[in-house]
């Protein structure tokens, strides 16, 4: 499965508009979870796998490759970590996380 990139057709967009490519990338199973788990600290492969409910190593490898190709995470001597671009994405999503808390309260 090819890594979604801007200006290349993706699911939901034949033009590959950048935001649609991002939604396709983030909508792939486990990608958001991996970014979420790395938002505060670097994690080794095994630690990341454990934080992600023990997903299979082959799936984790595949998702790490996609997120690396997208320049959202890198491998360092301390494990996997968000790039500045990945950290910026997670900061950008903070208002959405806050909104979801309001939504949750409204549904109770």
Buried (B, 14 or more C-beta within 10 A) or exposed (E): EEBBBBEEBBEEBEEBBBEBBBBBBBEBEBBBBBBBBBBEEBBEBEBBBEBBEEBEEEEBEBBBEBBBBBEBBBEEEEBBBBBEEBBEBBEEBEEEEEEEEEEEEEEE
